[in-house]
Amino acid sequence: MLVWVVSLVRKDASIIDLFWSLTFIAAAVVYAMSTGAEEGGRTTLMLALVTVWGLRLSGYLTWRNWGEPEDYRYQRMRERGGPSWPYKSLLTVFWGQAVLAWIVSAPLLAGADGSSDVGVLAYLGIATWAVGIFFEAVGDWQLSVFKQDPASAGKVLDEGLWRYTRHPNYFGDFMVWWGLFLIAADAGGWWSVYGPVAMSVLLMRVSGVTLLERKLSKTRAGYERYVRTTNAFFPGPKRS
């Protein structure tokens, strides 16, 4: 609600993207406090991992978008919304993303249990999370360096991690949330599997790969060739 008010003042609904990851940190804190479990290794672990992920992503998006106009996706929604857009945005964008965050954050609730020891599955989850953070952070850094080079204007980044997957940052996000799920499952929280499943669908079929590639195919010369030779999501070798 507070971010929605700020968006009305700034006339920029895309500001929600800067706060999306921070909602998970808030959720993790609330879950840890509301479960009534004594502070322990798993609770602290879940809080630490989601905080590192959330702060990094929010900080990067804030740095990348600072001073930029409203994202084109929200501009189209604003045009379709007409005069009632401010109220529609509250329902579809801000409350909508709040509900999605609540669904995706299920492993944070299931894993907020300090009463059980951290087992092998949790260590596998930490390793999966680490791979995800690596792909996210390095992929974002490589893309930012590429964009800052004037010689890269209109070109396609196909080096570094981007040589093996067209969306290393989205793949990293995917791995982060499956890693958190494994930590939750180690405490018996298998029921929270719908959280990473929902995030996976969002990344691969809704607001991630599908929507972005629709734009890039029209604006980037050589992107169709890049699509034919490079995996869309999961990393793999180049194809001839």
C-alpha positions as CSV (number, residue, x, y, z in Angstrom):
1,M,0.0,0.0,0.0
2,L,2.8,2.4,0.9
3,V,4.7,1.7,-2.4
4,W,1.4,2.2,-4.3
5,V,1.0,5.7,-2.8
6,V,4.6,6.5,-3.8
7,S,3.8,5.2,-7.4
8,L,0.9,7.7,-7.6
9,V,3.1,10.6,-6.6
10,R,5.8,9.5,-9.1
11,K,3.4,8.3,-11.8
12,D,5.5,5.2,-12.1
13,A,3.9,1.8,-11.2
14,S,7.1,0.0,-12.1
15,I,8.6,1.1,-8.8
16,I,7.1,-2.1,-7.4
17,D,9.9,-4.0,-9.1
18,L,12.4,-2.4,-6.8
19,F,10.5,-3.6,-3.7
20,W,9.4,-7.0,-4.9
21,S,12.3,-8.9,-3.4
22,L,12.1,-6.9,-0.2
23,T,8.6,-8.3,0.5
24,F,10.2,-11.8,0.9
25,I,12.6,-10.5,3.6
26,A,9.6,-9.0,5.5
27,A,7.7,-12.3,5.1
28,A,10.6,-14.3,6.4
29,V,10.9,-12.1,9.5
30,V,7.1,-12.4,10.1
31,Y,7.2,-16.2,9.6
32,A,10.1,-16.6,12.0
33,M,8.3,-14.6,14.7
34,S,4.9,-16.1,14.2
35,T,5.9,-19.8,14.2
36,G,6.8,-19.7,17.9
37,A,9.9,-21.8,17.2
38,E,13.0,-21.1,19.2
39,E,15.7,-19.3,17.3
40,G,17.9,-22.0,15.7
41,G,20.1,-22.8,12.8
42,R,17.4,-23.3,10.1
43,T,15.5,-20.1,11.0
44,T,18.7,-18.1,10.9
45,L,19.8,-19.8,7.7
46,M,16.5,-19.0,5.9
47,L,16.6,-15.4,7.0
48,A,20.2,-14.9,6.0
49,L,19.8,-16.5,2.5
50,V,16.6,-14.7,1.6
51,T,18.0,-11.4,2.9
52,V,21.2,-11.7,0.8
53,W,19.1,-12.5,-2.3
54,G,16.5,-9.8,-1.7
55,L,18.9,-7.0,-0.9
56,R,21.1,-7.8,-3.9
57,L,18.2,-7.9,-6.4
58,S,16.6,-4.8,-5.0
59,G,19.9,-2.9,-5.0
60,Y,20.7,-3.9,-8.5
61,L,17.3,-3.0,-9.9
62,T,17.3,0.4,-8.1
63,W,20.8,1.2,-9.5
64,R,19.8,0.1,-13.0
65,N,16.4,1.9,-13.1
66,W,17.2,5.1,-11.2
67,G,16.2,8.1,-13.2
68,E,14.6,5.9,-15.9
69,P,11.0,6.4,-17.1
70,E,8.3,3.9,-16.2
71,D,8.9,0.4,-17.6
72,Y,7.2,-0.2,-21.0
73,R,5.2,-3.1,-19.5
74,Y,3.5,-0.8,-17.0
75,Q,3.1,2.0,-19.6
76,R,1.0,-0.3,-21.7
77,M,-1.1,-1.3,-18.6
78,R,-1.5,2.4,-17.8
79,E,-2.7,3.1,-21.3
80,R,-5.2,0.2,-21.2
81,G,-6.4,1.2,-17.7
82,G,-7.5,4.7,-18.7
83,P,-8.6,7.2,-16.0
84,S,-9.2,4.5,-13.4
85,W,-5.6,3.1,-13.7
86,P,-4.6,4.4,-10.2
87,Y,-7.2,2.1,-8.6
88,K,-6.7,-0.7,-11.1
89,S,-3.0,-0.7,-10.4
90,L,-3.6,-1.1,-6.7
91,L,-5.6,-4.3,-7.4
92,T,-3.7,-5.8,-10.3
93,V,-0.1,-4.7,-9.7
94,F,0.4,-4.0,-6.0
95,W,-2.1,-6.3,-4.3
96,G,-1.5,-8.8,-7.2
97,Q,2.2,-9.0,-6.5
98,A,1.6,-9.1,-2.8
99,V,-0.5,-12.3,-3.3
100,L,2.2,-13.8,-5.6
101,A,4.9,-13.1,-3.0
102,W,2.7,-14.7,-0.3
103,I,2.4,-17.8,-2.5
104,V,6.0,-18.0,-3.6
105,S,7.3,-17.4,0.0
106,A,5.8,-20.7,1.2
107,P,9.2,-22.4,1.8
108,L,10.2,-19.5,4.0
109,L,7.3,-20.4,6.3
110,A,7.9,-24.1,6.1
111,G,11.6,-23.6,6.8
112,A,11.2,-21.3,9.8
113,D,11.8,-24.1,12.2
114,G,14.8,-23.9,14.5
115,S,13.8,-27.0,16.5
116,S,15.2,-29.6,14.1
117,D,18.8,-30.1,13.0
118,V,20.1,-29.0,9.6
119,G,20.5,-32.1,7.5
120,V,21.9,-33.2,4.2
121,L,19.0,-31.9,2.2
122,A,19.5,-28.5,3.6
123,Y,23.1,-28.5,2.6
124,L,22.0,-29.4,-0.9
125,G,19.6,-26.5,-0.8
126,I,22.4,-24.1,0.2
127,A,24.5,-25.4,-2.7
128,T,21.6,-24.9,-5.1
129,W,21.0,-21.4,-3.7
130,A,24.7,-20.5,-4.2
131,V,24.5,-21.6,-7.8
132,G,21.5,-19.4,-8.2
133,I,23.1,-16.3,-6.6
134,F,26.1,-16.8,-8.8
135,F,24.1,-16.9,-12.0
136,E,22.0,-14.0,-11.0
137,A,24.8,-11.7,-9.8
138,V,27.3,-12.5,-12.5
139,G,24.7,-12.5,-15.2
140,D,23.5,-9.1,-14.1
141,W,27.0,-7.7,-13.9
142,Q,28.0,-9.0,-17.3
143,L,24.8,-7.4,-18.8
144,S,25.5,-4.1,-17.1
145,V,29.1,-4.0,-18.4
146,F,27.8,-4.9,-21.9
147,K,25.2,-2.1,-21.9
148,Q,27.6,0.5,-20.7
149,D,29.9,-0.1,-23.8
150,P,28.8,2.2,-26.6
151,A,30.0,-0.4,-29.1
152,S,27.3,-2.8,-27.8
153,A,24.4,-0.6,-29.0
154,G,21.8,-2.8,-30.8
155,K,23.9,-5.9,-30.3
156,V,23.2,-9.2,-28.5
157,L,25.2,-10.3,-25.5
158,D,26.3,-13.9,-26.2
159,E,29.4,-14.2,-24.1
160,G,30.1,-15.2,-20.5
161,L,27.1,-16.9,-18.9
162,W,24.9,-15.5,-21.7
163,R,26.7,-17.9,-24.0
164,Y,25.1,-20.9,-22.3
165,T,21.6,-19.5,-21.5
166,R,19.7,-16.6,-22.8
167,H,18.5,-15.7,-19.3
168,P,21.2,-16.6,-16.7
169,N,19.6,-14.1,-14.2
170,Y,16.2,-15.8,-14.5
171,F,17.8,-19.2,-14.2
172,G,19.6,-18.0,-11.1
173,D,16.3,-16.9,-9.6
174,F,14.9,-20.3,-10.3
175,M,17.8,-22.0,-8.5
176,V,17.6,-19.7,-5.5
177,W,13.9,-20.6,-4.8
178,W,14.4,-24.3,-5.4
179,G,17.3,-24.1,-3.0
180,L,15.2,-22.5,-0.3
181,F,12.6,-25.2,-0.9
182,L,15.1,-27.9,-0.3
183,I,16.0,-26.3,3.0
184,A,12.3,-26.2,4.0
185,A,11.9,-29.8,2.8
186,D,14.7,-30.8,5.1
187,A,12.4,-29.8,8.0
188,G,9.5,-31.7,6.5
189,G,8.1,-28.7,4.6
190,W,7.4,-30.7,1.4
191,W,4.0,-29.1,1.2
192,S,5.6,-25.8,0.2
193,V,6.6,-27.1,-3.2
194,Y,3.9,-24.9,-4.8
195,G,6.1,-21.8,-4.0
196,P,9.0,-22.6,-6.3
197,V,6.6,-24.1,-8.8
198,A,4.8,-20.7,-9.0
199,M,8.1,-18.8,-9.3
200,S,9.2,-21.2,-12.1
201,V,6.0,-20.6,-14.0
202,L,6.3,-16.8,-13.6
203,L,10.0,-16.8,-14.8
204,M,9.5,-19.2,-17.8
205,R,6.0,-18.6,-19.0
206,V,4.6,-15.3,-17.7
207,S,6.6,-12.2,-16.8
208,G,10.1,-13.5,-17.4
209,V,11.4,-15.3,-20.5
210,T,8.3,-15.1,-22.7
211,L,7.5,-11.4,-22.2
212,L,11.1,-10.2,-22.6
213,E,11.9,-12.3,-25.7
214,R,8.8,-11.0,-27.4
215,K,10.3,-7.5,-27.1
216,L,14.0,-8.4,-27.9
217,S,13.0,-10.3,-31.1
218,K,11.7,-7.0,-32.4
219,T,14.4,-4.6,-31.1
220,R,17.7,-6.6,-31.3
221,A,19.4,-7.4,-34.6
222,G,20.6,-10.9,-34.6
223,Y,18.4,-12.0,-31.7
224,E,16.7,-14.7,-33.8
225,R,20.1,-16.3,-34.5
226,Y,20.9,-16.1,-30.8
227,V,17.6,-17.9,-30.1
228,R,18.5,-20.7,-32.5
229,T,22.0,-21.3,-31.0
230,T,21.5,-20.7,-27.3
231,N,19.3,-22.5,-24.7
232,A,16.4,-20.4,-23.5
233,F,16.6,-21.1,-19.8
234,F,18.7,-24.0,-18.6
235,P,22.4,-23.6,-19.3
236,G,23.9,-25.8,-22.1
237,P,26.5,-25.8,-24.9
238,K,26.0,-23.7,-28.0
239,R,24.2,-25.2,-30.9
240,S,25.4,-25.0,-34.5
